[in-house]
Amino acid sequence: MDDNLRRVDMAALETLLQVYRHSSFTAAAEALAIKQSSVSYTIERLRKSFGDPLFIRQGNTIIATDRCIDVVQAAERILAEVEEAAAPSQFDPASVKARITISVTYLSRFGILPGLVAELRKEAPGISLDLITGFTDASQHLLSGKADMALSPVEINASGINGKYLFQDPYICLMDPENSLAKGKLTLERFAEASHLVIHYGQKWTPPYRKALLDKGFDIKTAVSTANPEDVEFLVPKTDLVVTMPSMIARQFGKKFHLCPCPIDASAMLNFYWPARLNNSPIHEWIRKKVFRIAEDFIAR
């Protein structure tokens, strides 16, 4: 082995991971509770060890090189294996201390997270959850180590990521009770001609109901678009707007609105993903089993 590589230790690899995840030396130093100069020194040492700049500055941010991404993925596997080897043979949820980051979407906040948080607070109060918003970028969150798990409607088939389908939730339509469309059956033609408030969740993503509508030769008329489902409560009253969303989300707005079946037969899916490097981690395996059971309970309702 090259002498430079012999001097690479786990602390240096963890520093590399933090810089990569935060795209910042300063943020990495804060996460590690060390001085920024120590981070800079470690990265410079790793640059010599791997014969690569690892990070290149572009404007106000830093970009990882292809070589850096390869090293990061190897570092994640190494650190995960060491952590797994150091874990006690008997896993005790009540005494474990850990921080788990989950990439989540709006639907998972209703279908999975309430039950998961309640059970963790009761059985494993030493586990803290860090929820970050994810959607089409859930794959990147997992591969980069920014997230340990992801709940997403998007199908991920990337190498190094394991996953399981959890459930689907049918789309329904929401509108002001005085909207003329609230009277009588909402047909496909009336739906296509209506003025819609479209929730895009801040993503370039086509929801299943929109795809199904396009397949039938129709499309919707977008009058208002927003990233936040909460805007429904403020923007829909006393208007002719129609909103199409998963039933679990729509029903959170209570009796204030008229709800009816969507004329397009489509459902929002929720999938659960985790990186292969954490497949055998006792704590992650324990949490995954909880997620699976909570999803099964939801389906059985």
Secondary structure, 3 states (H helix, E strand, C coil): CCHHHHCCCHHHHHHHHHHHHHCCHHHHHHHHCCCHHHHHHHHHHHHHHHCCCCEEEECCEEEECHHHHHHHHHHHHHHHHHHHHHCCCCCCCCCCCEEEEEEECHHHHHHCHHHHHHHHHHHCCCEEEEEEECCCCHHHHHHHCCCCEEEECCCCCCCCEEEEEEEEEEEEEEECCCCHHHCCCCCHHHHHHCEEEEECCCCCCCCHHHHHHHHCCCCCEEEEEECCHHHHHHHCCCCCEEEEEEHHHHHHHHHHCEEEECCCCCEEEEEEEEEHHHCCCHHHHHHHHHHHHHHHHHHHC
